[in-house]
């Protein structure tokens, strides 16, 4: 099997490989992690200083908590931040105004579609709400798991907005099965829409959680499903990719990705939210996909 030492000859020694760059958004403050913000901010800063920094996306924070950030930030080092809007577009204006007053680099807004809101109305409200946001701020629309999904994805294809799929949560019902998730991936690939995923992706490979019994998707399975969708298989075959439980099989298939296939897959699957940055990194090392030297704090000389 091709490993981190041999995969992608264009990679610099010790670099985060292309398939993993910016893959892990820092959702430390969300369940099940629930790290206090006073700890999450300095922890995120530390992640961005480590050898594995290339793996790390922005810190994710819910809009109602923006007011708690100011005492934790310095003026000379803007915090890379993504903000979730759980109540929908109505929260965008206040969130953008609050972020403008803080030393942050706002990277993304993640907007929920309120229950009962028709897609056309939602997008009209979203257009107005984010009109003052710069093009550098990505906007992800959380696609609901109901009859509105198809229409919302179709509209996303005509906008600059991207999709967000919820792939788990604190109850079994919040986990879409492999057939539902495969259909969603096939739909966005067909429509040319990028997406991120959130919740439930606690491991690299599909698994059954030993404590809860929940069937959990693997974040590498998602990457492989996107690659398969780009090559044309229907959602039935994608469901099989998502259901694959063999770490060796999944790792081998990821190691085979290179060049344009990696770039194309990651252009669609942008990132996923994780309560831990180091847990997925450790699993990638154990699978032979990332060099072990990326784990562990830098030496005092390097940090100086």
LODO-848554 format. One line per 5 residues: their letters; for each residue x, y, z of C-alpha. Coordinates in nm, 3 decimals. Each point is the difference from the previous one (the first is absolute). Last residue first. Example, Ala and Ser with C-alpha at 12.3 -4.5 7.8 and 13.67 -1.06 7.14 Angstrom:
# LODO-848554
SA) 1.367/-0.106/0.714; -0.137/-0.344/0.066 .
# end
This chain:
# LODO-848554
XXXXX) 1.106/3.038/1.974; -0.249/-0.271/-0.088; 0.249/-0.194/-0.213; 0.267/0.019/0.272; -0.249/-0.114/0.266 .
XXXXX) -0.075/-0.302/-0.214; -0.330/-0.031/-0.178; -0.279/-0.174/0.179; -0.100/-0.350/-0.106; -0.135/-0.152/-0.317 .
XXXXX) 0.127/0.114/-0.341; 0.300/-0.233/0.029; -0.230/-0.300/-0.035; -0.039/0.066/-0.372; -0.355/-0.002/-0.129 .
XXXXX) -0.175/-0.278/-0.193; 0.143/-0.299/0.187; -0.335/-0.091/0.155; 0.138/0.068/0.348; 0.113/0.344/-0.116 .
XXXXX) -0.346/0.078/-0.137; -0.150/-0.120/0.329; 0.224/0.234/0.200; -0.096/0.296/-0.220; -0.370/-0.084/0.042 .
XXXXX) 0.046/0.006/0.381; 0.231/0.306/0.005; -0.253/0.249/-0.135; -0.274/-0.091/0.244; -0.360/0.118/0.000 .
XXXXX) -0.008/-0.045/-0.376; -0.175/0.196/-0.274; 0.055/-0.126/-0.353; 0.173/0.147/-0.300; -0.031/0.101/-0.366 .
XXXXX) -0.135/-0.313/-0.162; -0.052/0.129/-0.357; 0.337/0.164/-0.069; 0.146/-0.276/0.216; -0.113/-0.264/-0.247 .
XXXXX) 0.129/0.190/-0.303; 0.338/0.076/0.155; 0.047/-0.358/0.113; -0.095/-0.138/-0.341; 0.217/0.258/-0.176 .
XXXXX) 0.318/-0.106/0.173; -0.028/-0.310/0.211; -0.245/-0.245/0.147; 0.147/-0.348/0.040; 0.081/0.067/0.366 .
XXXXX) -0.370/0.064/0.060; -0.088/-0.340/-0.147; 0.263/-0.176/0.209; -0.116/0.176/0.317; -0.362/-0.103/-0.061 .
XXXXX) 0.090/-0.363/-0.064; 0.237/-0.021/0.297; -0.252/0.166/0.232; -0.268/-0.251/-0.105; -0.346/0.137/0.078 .
XXXXX) -0.135/0.087/-0.347; -0.358/0.132/0.034; 0.073/0.338/-0.161; 0.156/-0.171/-0.301; -0.300/-0.232/-0.026 .
XXXXX) -0.237/0.295/0.015; 0.197/0.157/-0.286; -0.070/-0.309/-0.209; -0.373/0.046/0.047; 0.027/0.377/-0.048 .
XXXXX) 0.102/-0.047/-0.362; 0.358/-0.029/-0.124; 0.137/0.283/-0.217; 0.365/0.077/0.068; -0.087/0.307/0.204 .
XXXXX) -0.229/-0.217/0.212; 0.288/-0.237/0.077; 0.224/0.285/0.115; -0.285/0.135/0.213; -0.053/-0.344/0.153 .
XXXXX) 0.372/-0.027/0.072; 0.000/0.328/0.192; -0.311/-0.102/0.191; 0.157/-0.335/0.091; 0.301/0.195/0.125 .
XXXXX) -0.227/0.190/0.238; -0.139/-0.326/0.135; -0.373/-0.026/0.061; -0.128/-0.110/0.338; -0.257/-0.270/0.074 .
XXXXX) -0.112/0.073/0.354; 0.033/-0.280/0.257; 0.041/0.260/0.273; 0.312/-0.118/0.183; 0.165/-0.221/-0.261 .
XXXXX) -0.058/0.250/-0.285; -0.049/-0.207/-0.313; 0.250/0.087/-0.271; 0.061/0.155/-0.342; 0.363/0.114/-0.031 .
XXXXX) 0.183/0.323/0.094; -0.171/0.031/0.336; -0.217/0.247/0.190; -0.201/0.117/-0.299; -0.323/0.040/0.198 .
XXXXX) -0.050/0.370/-0.051; 0.064/0.221/-0.303; 0.064/-0.036/-0.368; 0.117/0.251/-0.260; -0.129/0.039/-0.350 .
XXXXX) 0.078/0.118/-0.354; -0.273/0.016/-0.262; 0.047/-0.111/-0.362; -0.360/-0.121/-0.030; 0.098/-0.360/-0.075 .
XXXXX) 0.254/0.005/0.283; -0.259/0.153/0.233; -0.261/-0.265/-0.081; 0.238/-0.296/0.015; 0.112/0.110/0.345 .
XXXXX) -0.360/0.028/0.121; -0.093/-0.337/-0.146; 0.301/-0.160/0.168; -0.098/0.158/0.332; -0.349/-0.149/-0.022 .
XXXXX) 0.127/-0.342/-0.103; 0.276/-0.003/0.263; -0.240/0.071/0.283; -0.056/0.356/0.117; 0.106/0.042/0.364 .
XXXXX) -0.221/0.239/0.196; -0.244/-0.281/0.083; 0.270/-0.177/0.203; 0.006/0.284/0.251; 0.276/0.244/0.105 .
XXXXX) 0.099/0.097/-0.352; 0.078/-0.133/-0.343; 0.078/0.082/-0.364; -0.147/0.348/-0.030; 0.066/0.114/-0.355 .
XXXXX) 0.112/0.352/-0.093; -0.040/0.131/-0.351; 0.172/0.291/-0.174; -0.113/0.347/-0.098; 0.129/0.187/-0.304 .
XXXXX) -0.337/-0.046/-0.168; -0.163/-0.195/-0.285; 0.101/-0.344/0.125; -0.133/0.091/0.343; -0.346/0.029/-0.156 .
XXXXX) 0.006/-0.362/-0.118; 0.134/-0.111/0.339; -0.288/0.179/0.175; -0.258/-0.150/-0.235; 0.127/-0.354/0.058 .
XXXXX) 0.022/0.037/0.378; -0.343/0.154/0.059; -0.173/-0.337/0.052; 0.189/-0.055/0.323; 0.350/-0.042/0.139 .
XXXXX) 0.078/0.370/0.009; 0.298/0.137/-0.195; 0.215/0.217/0.225; 0.091/0.292/-0.226; 0.370/0.085/-0.004 .
XXXXX) 0.117/0.355/-0.069; 0.368/0.063/-0.068; 0.132/0.338/0.109; 0.271/0.109/-0.245; -0.271/0.142/-0.225 .
XXXXX) -0.060/0.266/0.262; -0.309/0.004/0.218; -0.221/0.307/-0.047; -0.259/-0.190/-0.206; -0.021/-0.273/0.265 .
XXXXX) -0.349/0.071/0.136; -0.159/0.111/-0.325; 0.106/-0.309/-0.192; -0.094/-0.219/0.296; -0.354/0.137/0.014 .
XXXXX) -0.055/-0.069/-0.370; 0.163/-0.340/0.045; -0.237/-0.095/0.280; -0.308/0.124/-0.184; 0.080/-0.208/-0.307 .
XXXXX) 0.079/-0.306/0.216; -0.331/0.012/0.192; 0.041/0.042/0.374; -0.184/-0.265/0.204; 0.292/-0.077/0.226 .
XXXXX) 0.272/0.265/-0.018; 0.280/-0.058/-0.253; 0.324/0.013/0.199; 0.285/0.229/-0.106; 0.371/-0.070/0.029 .
XXXXX) 0.199/0.321/-0.045; 0.364/-0.023/-0.100; 0.352/0.140/0.019; -0.035/0.296/0.235; 0.351/0.115/0.085 .
XXXXX) -0.038/0.118/0.357; 0.113/0.302/0.202; -0.358/0.086/0.100; -0.230/0.287/-0.092; -0.070/-0.134/-0.349 .
XXXXX) -0.093/-0.336/0.154; -0.281/0.164/0.197; -0.139/0.171/-0.310; 0.017/-0.322/-0.201; -0.177/-0.189/0.278 .
XXXXX) -0.270/0.266/0.039; -0.072/-0.008/-0.375; 0.017/-0.379/-0.036; -0.233/-0.097/0.283; -0.319/0.050/-0.202 .
XXXXX) 0.147/-0.229/-0.267; -0.070/-0.316/0.202; -0.053/-0.073/0.369; 0.306/-0.227/0.026; 0.233/0.262/-0.155 .
XXXXX) 0.344/-0.161/0.027; 0.310/0.216/-0.006; 0.339/-0.094/-0.144; 0.312/0.163/0.145; 0.370/0.043/-0.062 .
XXXXX) 0.106/0.210/0.298; 0.183/0.323/-0.078; 0.346/0.031/0.161; 0.098/0.361/0.080; -0.312/0.113/0.184 .
XXXXX) 0.000/-0.276/0.260; -0.305/-0.211/0.067; -0.150/-0.167/0.308; -0.178/0.301/0.148; -0.179/0.060/-0.335 .
XXXXX) -0.134/-0.351/-0.057; -0.300/-0.019/0.234; -0.220/0.220/-0.218; 0.043/-0.241/-0.289; -0.186/-0.268/0.197 .
XXXXX) -0.345/0.057/-0.152; 0.149/-0.049/-0.350; 0.115/-0.358/0.064; 0.376/-0.047/-0.019; 0.223/-0.200/-0.234 .
XXXXX) 0.378/0.038/0.020; 0.140/0.013/-0.351; 0.163/-0.283/-0.195; 0.289/-0.218/0.116; 0.183/-0.266/-0.201 .
XXXXX) 0.273/0.240/-0.112; 0.076/0.069/0.365; 0.137/-0.355/0.043; 0.346/0.121/0.099; -0.154/0.208/0.278 .
XXXXX) -0.063/0.372/0.016; -0.360/-0.008/-0.128; -0.084/-0.272/0.252; 0.132/0.227/0.276; -0.228/0.285/-0.102 .
XXXXX) -0.290/-0.243/0.005; 0.087/-0.105/0.355; 0.022/0.367/0.101; -0.355/0.059/-0.133; -0.151/-0.328/0.125 .
XXXXX) 0.104/0.048/0.362; -0.188/0.325/0.070; -0.271/-0.127/-0.234; -0.071/-0.288/0.235; 0.041/-0.336/-0.177 .
XXXXX) -0.336/-0.163/-0.071; 0.160/-0.308/-0.159; -0.320/-0.195/-0.074; -0.134/0.242/-0.091; 0.126/0.338/-0.130 .
XXXXX) 0.282/0.215/0.144; 0.276/-0.201/-0.170; -0.140/0.046/-0.350; 0.339/0.064/-0.164; -0.039/-0.054/-0.374 .
XXXXX) 0.201/-0.301/-0.114; 0.072/-0.045/-0.373; 0.217/0.307/-0.051; 0.252/-0.216/-0.183; -0.082/-0.370/0.040 .
XXXXX) -0.011/-0.128/-0.360; 0.303/0.213/-0.088; 0.231/-0.161/0.253; 0.100/0.197/0.314; 0.368/0.065/-0.047 .
XXXXX) 0.282/-0.183/0.177; 0.208/-0.036/-0.314; -0.142/0.222/-0.277; -0.282/-0.158/-0.198; 0.043/-0.022/-0.379 .
XXXXX) 0.069/-0.372/0.028; -0.361/-0.053/0.100; 0.005/-0.326/0.193; 0.341/-0.144/0.088; 0.070/0.093/0.364 .
XXXX) -0.367/0.043/0.082; -0.060/-0.358/-0.110; -0.065/-0.192/-0.322; -0.122/-0.349/0.082 .
# end
